[in-house]
Amino acid sequence: MVALATSLSACSGGAGGGGGWFSNLFSSNEVEKKPIEEYSAQEIYKRGEYELEEGNYEEAADWFGEVERLYPYSEWGKRALIMQAYAYHKDYEYEDSRAAAQRYLDFFPGEEDAAYAQYLLALSYYDQIDDIGRDQGKTFQALQALRTVIERYPDTEYARSAVLKFDLAFNHLGAKEMEVGRYYLKRKHYTSAINRFRVVVEQFQTTTHTPEALHRLVESYLSLGLTDEAQTAGAILGHNFRATEWYEDSYALLTAKGLKPEAKGDNWLSALYRQLIKGEWL
């Protein structure tokens, strides 16, 4: 985006009377003497661009904001708005970045940079995803915003990046369920643990946490004496993840009790086994 903005600026380099105005604009004394309203949109934009390149993201966002304020519907104002969203994001001011990106989408939904604005909006949630032990509200919001990028702008580079981040965020939610499930399992609250591991198996089965979730179900059900469920969980684990350490551990637990991994009984895991393994969905 910075390169794009620089290119745009260069294309209009003759405006404002050459290099003299540029030097004056970067002089704090000149800025103090001359009201900002007397500068052109290009001049103010280039000041924001300079601050951005210097790593002064807050100042850059302020200057881009002035372009939007003074020249809201100009080409420079449009470019400044998306650059303001970018500058705020670089400054970790995610709410301000999201607000600027949303304004761009509201005012210029058909422009080429709308895809990038939507992507920045999604990043404003994604980059705030907390540690797995905390509230996951931002993760859900990130997933929704990333899905919008993927569905609305499928042929862009932003959609490709959004797919990767969507998978990571989705995996993150599965990790949260696993962490809580392990907490309950460690304290021998088996029913509560099972509820969490079941969520992973049913709702996050495409994540990397599914093999462990199935193993923990074997552990939990064996602890409760529910051998049909334990054997069925082991059967699903063996069919899909036989090469993992989780299957080896589950197999050892089952055989130690004279059991083996196989679908048994009429329970939710048996139904899942019929659907996933046998393809019997009805």
C-alpha positions as CSV (number, residue, x, y, z in Angstrom):
1,M,0.0,0.0,0.0
2,V,2.9,2.4,0.8
3,A,4.4,1.6,-2.6
4,L,1.1,2.2,-4.3
5,A,0.7,5.5,-2.5
6,T,4.2,6.6,-3.4
7,S,3.6,5.8,-7.1
8,L,0.4,7.8,-7.0
9,S,2.2,10.7,-5.4
10,A,5.0,10.5,-8.0
11,C,2.5,10.7,-10.8
12,S,1.3,14.1,-9.6
13,G,4.7,15.4,-8.6
14,G,4.4,18.6,-10.5
15,A,1.5,19.9,-8.5
16,G,2.3,22.4,-5.8
17,G,5.2,24.1,-7.5
18,G,8.0,21.5,-7.4
19,G,10.3,20.5,-4.5
20,G,10.2,23.8,-2.5
21,W,6.7,23.3,-1.1
22,F,7.7,19.7,0.0
23,S,10.7,21.0,2.0
24,N,8.6,23.7,3.6
25,L,5.8,21.3,4.6
26,F,8.4,19.2,6.5
27,S,9.6,22.2,8.4
28,S,7.9,22.6,11.7
29,N,8.3,26.3,11.6
30,E,6.6,26.6,8.2
31,V,3.8,24.4,9.4
32,E,3.2,26.6,12.4
33,K,3.2,29.7,10.2
34,K,0.9,28.5,7.5
35,P,-2.6,27.1,8.2
36,I,-3.1,23.6,7.0
37,E,-6.1,24.7,4.9
38,E,-3.7,26.5,2.6
39,Y,-1.9,23.3,1.7
40,S,-3.1,21.2,-1.2
41,A,-4.4,17.7,-0.8
42,Q,-1.2,16.3,-2.3
43,E,1.0,18.3,0.0
44,I,-0.8,17.0,3.1
45,Y,-0.9,13.5,1.8
46,K,2.9,13.5,1.1
47,R,3.5,14.6,4.7
48,G,1.5,11.6,5.9
49,E,3.4,9.4,3.5
50,Y,6.7,10.8,4.9
51,E,5.6,10.1,8.5
52,L,4.6,6.6,7.6
53,E,7.9,5.8,6.0
54,E,9.6,7.2,9.2
55,G,7.6,4.9,11.3
56,N,5.6,7.7,12.9
57,Y,2.3,5.9,12.4
58,E,0.2,8.1,14.7
59,E,1.4,11.2,13.0
60,A,0.9,9.7,9.6
61,A,-2.7,8.7,10.5
62,D,-3.4,12.3,11.6
63,W,-2.1,13.8,8.3
64,F,-4.1,11.3,6.2
65,G,-7.1,12.2,8.3
66,E,-6.6,15.9,7.4
67,V,-6.7,15.0,3.7
68,E,-9.9,13.2,4.3
69,R,-11.3,16.1,6.3
70,L,-10.4,18.9,3.9
71,Y,-10.7,17.0,0.6
72,P,-13.2,14.2,1.4
73,Y,-14.3,13.2,-2.1
74,S,-11.1,13.9,-4.0
75,E,-8.8,11.2,-5.4
76,W,-6.3,12.2,-2.7
77,G,-9.0,12.0,0.0
78,K,-9.9,8.5,-1.1
79,R,-6.3,7.3,-1.0
80,A,-5.7,9.0,2.3
81,L,-8.6,7.2,3.9
82,I,-7.3,3.7,3.1
83,M,-3.8,4.8,4.1
84,Q,-5.1,6.1,7.4
85,A,-6.6,2.7,8.1
86,Y,-3.2,1.2,7.3
87,A,-1.3,3.6,9.5
88,Y,-3.7,3.0,12.4
89,H,-3.2,-0.7,12.1
90,K,0.6,-0.3,12.1
91,D,0.2,1.7,15.3
92,Y,-1.9,-1.1,16.9
93,E,-4.9,1.2,17.0
94,Y,-7.2,-1.5,15.8
95,E,-10.6,0.2,16.5
96,D,-9.5,3.4,14.6
97,S,-8.1,1.2,11.8
98,R,-11.4,-0.6,11.6
99,A,-13.4,2.6,11.6
100,A,-11.4,4.1,8.8
101,A,-11.6,0.9,6.7
102,Q,-15.4,0.8,7.3
103,R,-15.7,4.4,6.1
104,Y,-13.8,3.5,3.0
105,L,-16.2,0.6,2.3
106,D,-19.2,2.8,3.0
107,F,-18.1,5.6,0.7
108,F,-16.2,3.7,-2.0
109,P,-17.6,0.1,-2.1
110,G,-16.9,-0.3,-5.8
111,E,-13.3,0.9,-5.8
112,E,-10.3,-1.4,-6.3
113,D,-9.0,-0.8,-2.8
114,A,-12.3,-2.0,-1.2
115,A,-10.9,-5.5,-1.0
116,Y,-7.9,-4.2,0.9
117,A,-10.2,-2.1,3.2
118,Q,-12.2,-5.3,4.0
119,Y,-9.0,-7.2,4.6
120,L,-7.7,-4.5,7.0
121,L,-11.0,-4.6,8.8
122,A,-10.6,-8.4,9.3
123,L,-7.0,-7.9,10.4
124,S,-8.2,-5.5,13.0
125,Y,-10.0,-8.4,14.7
126,Y,-7.5,-11.1,13.8
127,D,-4.5,-9.4,15.2
128,Q,-6.3,-9.0,18.5
129,I,-7.0,-12.7,19.0
130,D,-6.2,-13.3,22.7
131,D,-4.4,-16.2,24.3
132,I,-6.5,-19.4,24.2
133,G,-7.4,-19.1,27.9
134,R,-9.3,-15.8,27.3
135,D,-12.6,-14.7,25.8
136,Q,-12.8,-15.7,22.2
137,G,-15.2,-12.9,21.0
138,K,-12.5,-11.4,18.8
139,T,-11.8,-14.8,17.2
140,F,-15.5,-15.1,16.1
141,Q,-15.5,-11.6,14.8
142,A,-12.2,-12.3,12.9
143,L,-13.7,-15.4,11.3
144,Q,-16.8,-13.5,10.2
145,A,-14.7,-10.6,8.7
146,L,-12.3,-13.0,7.0
147,R,-15.2,-15.0,5.5
148,T,-16.5,-11.7,4.0
149,V,-13.1,-11.1,2.3
150,I,-13.1,-14.7,1.0
151,E,-16.7,-14.6,-0.3
152,R,-16.8,-11.0,-1.6
153,Y,-13.3,-10.8,-3.2
154,P,-12.5,-14.4,-4.0
155,D,-10.0,-13.7,-6.8
156,T,-7.8,-11.3,-4.9
157,E,-4.5,-11.9,-3.0
158,Y,-6.4,-10.8,0.1
159,A,-8.8,-13.7,-0.2
160,R,-5.9,-16.1,-0.4
161,S,-4.3,-14.7,2.7
162,A,-7.7,-14.6,4.4
163,V,-8.1,-18.3,3.8
164,L,-4.9,-19.1,5.7
165,K,-5.8,-16.8,8.6
166,F,-9.3,-18.2,8.7
167,D,-7.9,-21.7,9.2
168,L,-5.6,-20.5,11.9
169,A,-8.4,-18.6,13.7
170,F,-10.6,-21.7,13.5
171,N,-7.9,-23.8,14.9
172,H,-7.5,-21.3,17.7
173,L,-11.1,-21.8,18.7
174,G,-10.6,-25.6,18.8
175,A,-7.6,-25.0,21.0
176,K,-9.7,-23.1,23.4
177,E,-12.2,-26.0,23.7
178,M,-9.3,-28.4,24.3
179,E,-7.7,-26.3,27.0
180,V,-11.0,-26.1,28.9
181,G,-11.6,-29.8,28.4
182,R,-8.2,-30.7,29.7
183,Y,-8.8,-28.5,32.7
184,Y,-12.0,-30.5,33.6
185,L,-10.3,-33.8,32.9
186,K,-7.4,-33.1,35.1
187,R,-9.9,-32.4,37.9
188,K,-11.9,-35.5,37.2
189,H,-14.9,-33.6,36.0
190,Y,-15.4,-36.1,33.3
191,T,-18.9,-35.1,32.0
192,S,-17.8,-31.4,31.6
193,A,-14.6,-32.6,29.9
194,I,-16.6,-34.8,27.5
195,N,-18.8,-31.9,26.5
196,R,-15.8,-29.9,25.5
197,F,-14.1,-32.6,23.6
198,R,-17.4,-33.4,21.9
199,V,-17.5,-29.8,20.6
200,V,-14.0,-30.3,19.0
201,V,-15.0,-33.6,17.4
202,E,-18.3,-32.3,16.0
203,Q,-17.6,-28.6,15.2
204,F,-13.8,-28.4,14.8
205,Q,-13.1,-31.8,13.2
206,T,-10.9,-30.2,10.5
207,T,-8.5,-28.8,13.0
208,T,-5.3,-30.3,14.3
209,H,-7.0,-30.9,17.7
210,T,-9.3,-33.7,16.6
211,P,-7.0,-36.7,17.3
212,E,-6.3,-35.6,20.9
213,A,-10.0,-34.8,21.5
214,L,-10.9,-38.4,20.5
215,H,-8.2,-39.8,22.7
216,R,-9.4,-37.6,25.6
217,L,-12.9,-39.0,25.0
218,V,-11.5,-42.5,25.4
219,E,-9.9,-41.5,28.7
220,S,-13.0,-39.8,30.0
221,Y,-15.4,-42.5,29.0
222,L,-13.2,-45.2,30.4
223,S,-13.0,-43.3,33.7
224,L,-16.8,-43.3,33.8
225,G,-17.1,-46.9,32.9
226,L,-18.8,-46.2,29.6
227,T,-16.9,-48.7,27.5
228,D,-19.1,-48.6,24.4
229,E,-18.4,-44.9,23.9
230,A,-14.7,-45.3,24.7
231,Q,-14.3,-48.1,22.2
232,T,-16.2,-46.2,19.5
233,A,-14.0,-43.1,20.1
234,G,-11.0,-45.3,19.7
235,A,-12.4,-46.8,16.5
236,I,-12.9,-43.4,14.9
237,L,-9.4,-42.4,16.1
238,G,-7.9,-45.5,14.6
239,H,-9.7,-45.1,11.3
240,N,-8.7,-41.5,10.7
241,F,-5.5,-41.0,12.8
242,R,-3.9,-44.5,13.1
243,A,-0.4,-43.2,12.8
244,T,-0.6,-40.7,15.7
245,E,0.6,-41.1,19.2
246,W,-3.0,-40.4,20.3
247,Y,-4.2,-43.6,18.8
248,E,-1.3,-45.6,20.3
249,D,-2.2,-44.2,23.7
250,S,-5.9,-44.9,23.3
251,Y,-5.2,-48.4,22.0
252,A,-3.0,-49.1,25.1
253,L,-5.8,-47.8,27.4
254,L,-8.4,-50.0,25.8
255,T,-6.4,-53.2,25.6
256,A,-5.3,-52.8,29.2
257,K,-9.0,-53.3,30.1
258,G,-9.5,-56.2,27.6
259,L,-11.2,-53.9,25.1
260,K,-10.5,-53.0,21.5
261,P,-11.3,-50.0,19.2
262,E,-14.6,-50.8,17.6
263,A,-18.0,-49.2,17.1
264,K,-20.3,-50.3,19.9
265,G,-23.7,-49.3,21.2
266,D,-26.2,-46.6,20.2
267,N,-24.7,-43.2,21.2
268,W,-23.6,-40.0,19.5
269,L,-20.1,-41.4,18.7
270,S,-21.8,-44.5,17.0
271,A,-23.8,-42.1,14.9
272,L,-20.7,-40.2,14.1
273,Y,-18.9,-43.4,13.2
274,R,-21.7,-44.4,10.8
275,Q,-21.6,-41.0,9.2
276,L,-17.8,-40.6,8.9
277,I,-16.7,-44.1,8.3
278,K,-19.6,-45.8,6.6
279,G,-21.2,-42.8,5.0
280,E,-24.6,-43.5,6.5
281,W,-26.1,-40.0,7.1
282,L,-29.7,-41.0,7.5
